[in-house]
Amino acid sequence: MRNQPLRLFGPVFPLATVILLIGLGGPSSWPEASAGDWPQVLGPLRNGVAADESLLPFIPEKGLEVLWKHEVGEGFAGPAILGNRAVVHHRVGRQEVVDCLELGTGKVVWSAKLPANYQPGINPDAGPRCVPTLLKNGTLITFSPSGQLTCLAMDSGRVRWTRSLFQDYSGDENYFGAGSTPLVIGDRILVNVGGRRGAGIVAVTLQDGKSLWQSTEEGTSYASPIEIDWGRGKAALFVTRLTTVGIDPESGEVLFEFPFGKRGATVNAAMPLETPQGILLSASYGVGAKMIRPAAGQPAVVWENEDALSSQYFTSVYYKGFLYGVDGREDFQNTRLRCVDATSGEVQWTKDGVPGGHLILVGDQILMVDIEGGLRSFEADSKRYRSIWEAAIHKSPGRSLPAYSKGLLLVRTNAAAGRGTLTCAVVGERP
């Protein structure tokens, strides 16, 4: 099925929207990540929460303040922020480019060039899909759509080591190339490779990229893994092509697994989200949403349905017992904002006519960055939708994950002809 044209939503090209990746919540990969940073996919804890941040109470009459813009090439990889540095991974011609910028000015600190060998298929975009991972020890990790895992020095962009994991393990590029951002736990990097002979998930050392273990026969997805505490210690949770699996990060042992997904022209792209009620899994294509509690063997199902929060690729956020997320499919133009009771799965309210978008929880408010260039701030109120302000940040399509740090929002557009823009705007209080 993978090599056949996809017609999930009429024309072939719209399935590109789910790759975004996405690179596309849960506890931190490195607990020492400080509040105010956005060093990996969906923030410090991989759950879309911007800790110790604020949002503007209103937009000034002159409009949103834009500090700087930076031109980027192909790709859907969102930016990452650590300290006063922002990093974006994109492709220009036959090279992948990693740009390190000053957060406050957009000035290029360094720019690293890497070979680009991914050949696009269904979607013509040949750039990276995975958000860079920035570590406090001065290490930067990128993952290309061809399955090339690279470790760079954060201060200079020097390549420390690189591994072609898809080549080494006969990895699966799936529909659009690698789009599941690797997970760093301690001294190791865990990757959904989708390789043969028990190499569905692989772990390599952070120091030199040497293989540690391989586990499962799982295929690749576009949902990035998270680290959870499942009652018997830590586990790496992967939503793969057809299964949600908990892995011991030290040994690669499968701790629990749960079927999730459908065969055929479908994808799992929204990230799993850990909540006090359990772990939320969500997908479109007739899959629906499930709240599960991990247990040895097969997790227990708290609730499941196809009518509450079936997200094509946008990951929900959690606040005080309730889920806030995007239900529906962008390609069908039926997306809507929803609040859902995390305990029961019951819909509390629906806001129709809203473009799909990525959500960031900031205190008791939610910032939505939609794919059409709009921003909206609304209260995390389970009783009704209560808008605070709306603004526009760009006019081109922008499906990449945003990053938010120190009152600054970074949003990347995915423009035609392989060129886009990374925009930095003030949406909160700056330190």
Secondary structure as the mmCIF struct_conf table of DSSP 4:
data_model
#
loop_
_struct_conf.conf_type_id
_struct_conf.id
_struct_conf.beg_label_comp_id
_struct_conf.beg_label_asym_id
_struct_conf.beg_label_seq_id
_struct_conf.end_label_comp_id
_struct_conf.end_label_asym_id
_struct_conf.end_label_seq_id
TURN_TY1_P TURN_TY1_P1 ARG A 2 ASN A 3
BEND BEND1 GLN A 4 GLN A 4
HELX_LH_PP_P HELX_LH_PP_P1 PRO A 5 LEU A 6
TURN_TY1_P TURN_TY1_P2 LEU A 8 PHE A 9
BEND BEND2 GLY A 10 VAL A 12
HELX_RH_3T_P HELX_RH_3T_P1 PHE A 13 VAL A 18
TURN_TY1_P TURN_TY1_P3 ILE A 19 ILE A 22
BEND BEND3 PRO A 27 PRO A 27
BEND BEND4 SER A 29 TRP A 30
TURN_TY1_P TURN_TY1_P4 PRO A 31 GLU A 32
HELX_LH_PP_P HELX_LH_PP_P2 ALA A 33 SER A 34
TURN_TY1_P TURN_TY1_P5 ALA A 35 GLY A 36
STRN STRN1 TRP A 38 TRP A 38
BEND BEND5 GLN A 40 GLN A 40
TURN_TY1_P TURN_TY1_P6 VAL A 41 ARG A 46
BEND BEND6 ASN A 47 GLY A 48
STRN STRN2 VAL A 49 VAL A 49
TURN_TY1_P TURN_TY1_P7 ALA A 51 ASP A 52
BEND BEND7 PRO A 57 PHE A 58
TURN_TY1_P TURN_TY1_P8 GLU A 61 LYS A 62
HELX_LH_PP_P HELX_LH_PP_P3 LEU A 64 LEU A 64
STRN STRN3 GLU A 65 VAL A 72
STRN STRN4 GLU A 74 GLU A 74
HELX_LH_PP_P HELX_LH_PP_P4 ALA A 77 PRO A 79
STRN STRN5 ALA A 80 LEU A 82
TURN_TY1_P TURN_TY1_P9 GLY A 83 ASN A 84
STRN STRN6 ARG A 85 VAL A 92
TURN_TY1_P TURN_TY1_P10 GLY A 93 ARG A 94
STRN STRN7 GLN A 95 GLU A 102
TURN_TY1_P TURN_TY1_P11 LEU A 103 THR A 105
STRN STRN8 VAL A 108 PRO A 115
BEND BEND8 ILE A 122 ASN A 123
BEND BEND9 GLY A 127 GLY A 127
BEND BEND10 CYS A 130 CYS A 130
HELX_LH_PP_P HELX_LH_PP_P5 VAL A 131 PRO A 132
STRN STRN9 THR A 133 LEU A 134
TURN_TY1_P TURN_TY1_P12 LYS A 136 ASN A 137
BEND BEND11 GLY A 138 GLY A 138
STRN STRN10 THR A 139 PHE A 143
TURN_TY1_P TURN_TY1_P13 PRO A 145 SER A 146
STRN STRN11 GLN A 148 ALA A 153
TURN_TY1_P TURN_TY1_P14 MET A 154 SER A 156
STRN STRN12 VAL A 159 SER A 164
HELX_RH_AL_P HELX_RH_AL_P1 LEU A 165 TYR A 169
TURN_TY1_P TURN_TY1_P15 SER A 170 SER A 170
TURN_TY1_P TURN_TY1_P16 ASN A 174 PHE A 176
BEND BEND12 GLY A 177 GLY A 177
BEND BEND13 SER A 180 SER A 180
STRN STRN13 LEU A 183 ILE A 185
TURN_TY1_P TURN_TY1_P17 GLY A 186 ASP A 187
STRN STRN14 ARG A 188 GLY A 195
TURN_TY1_P TURN_TY1_P18 ARG A 196 GLY A 198
STRN STRN15 ALA A 199 THR A 205
TURN_TY1_P TURN_TY1_P19 LEU A 206 ASP A 208
STRN STRN16 SER A 211 SER A 215
BEND BEND14 TYR A 222 ALA A 223
HELX_LH_PP_P HELX_LH_PP_P6 SER A 224 PRO A 225
STRN STRN17 ILE A 226 ASP A 229
BEND BEND15 GLY A 231 GLY A 233
STRN STRN18 LYS A 234 VAL A 239
BEND BEND16 ARG A 241 LEU A 242
STRN STRN19 THR A 243 ILE A 247
TURN_TY1_P TURN_TY1_P20 PRO A 249 SER A 251
STRN STRN20 VAL A 254 PRO A 259
BEND BEND17 ARG A 263 ALA A 265
BEND BEND18 ALA A 270 ALA A 270
HELX_LH_PP_P HELX_LH_PP_P7 MET A 271 PRO A 272
STRN STRN21 LEU A 273 THR A 275
TURN_TY1_P TURN_TY1_P21 PRO A 276 GLN A 277
STRN STRN22 GLY A 278 ALA A 283
TURN_TY1_P TURN_TY1_P22 SER A 284 VAL A 287
STRN STRN23 GLY A 288 ARG A 293
BEND BEND19 ALA A 296 ALA A 296
STRN STRN24 GLY A 297 GLY A 297
BEND BEND20 GLN A 298 GLN A 298
HELX_LH_PP_P HELX_LH_PP_P8 PRO A 299 PRO A 299
STRN STRN25 ALA A 300 ASN A 305
BEND BEND21 GLU A 306 ALA A 308
STRN STRN26 SER A 311 SER A 311
BEND BEND22 GLN A 312 TYR A 313
HELX_LH_PP_P HELX_LH_PP_P9 PHE A 314 SER A 316
STRN STRN27 VAL A 317 TYR A 319
TURN_TY1_P TURN_TY1_P23 LYS A 320 GLY A 321
STRN STRN28 PHE A 322 ASP A 327
STRN STRN29 GLY A 328 GLY A 328
HELX_RH_3T_P HELX_RH_3T_P2 GLU A 330 PHE A 332
TURN_TY1_P TURN_TY1_P24 GLN A 333 GLN A 333
STRN STRN30 ARG A 336 ASP A 341
TURN_TY1_P TURN_TY1_P25 ALA A 342 SER A 344
STRN STRN31 VAL A 347 LYS A 351
BEND BEND23 GLY A 353 GLY A 353
STRN STRN32 GLY A 357 VAL A 362
TURN_TY1_P TURN_TY1_P26 GLY A 363 ASP A 364
STRN STRN33 GLN A 365 ASP A 370
TURN_TY1_P TURN_TY1_P27 ILE A 371 GLU A 372
BEND BEND24 GLY A 373 GLY A 373
STRN STRN34 GLY A 374 GLU A 379
BEND BEND25 SER A 382 ARG A 384
STRN STRN35 SER A 387 ALA A 392
BEND BEND26 LYS A 395 SER A 396
BEND BEND27 SER A 400 SER A 400
STRN STRN36 ALA A 403 SER A 405
TURN_TY1_P TURN_TY1_P28 LYS A 406 GLY A 407
STRN STRN37 LEU A 408 ARG A 412
HELX_RH_3T_P HELX_RH_3T_P3 ALA A 416 GLY A 418
STRN STRN38 GLY A 420 VAL A 426
BEND BEND28 GLY A 428 GLY A 428
#
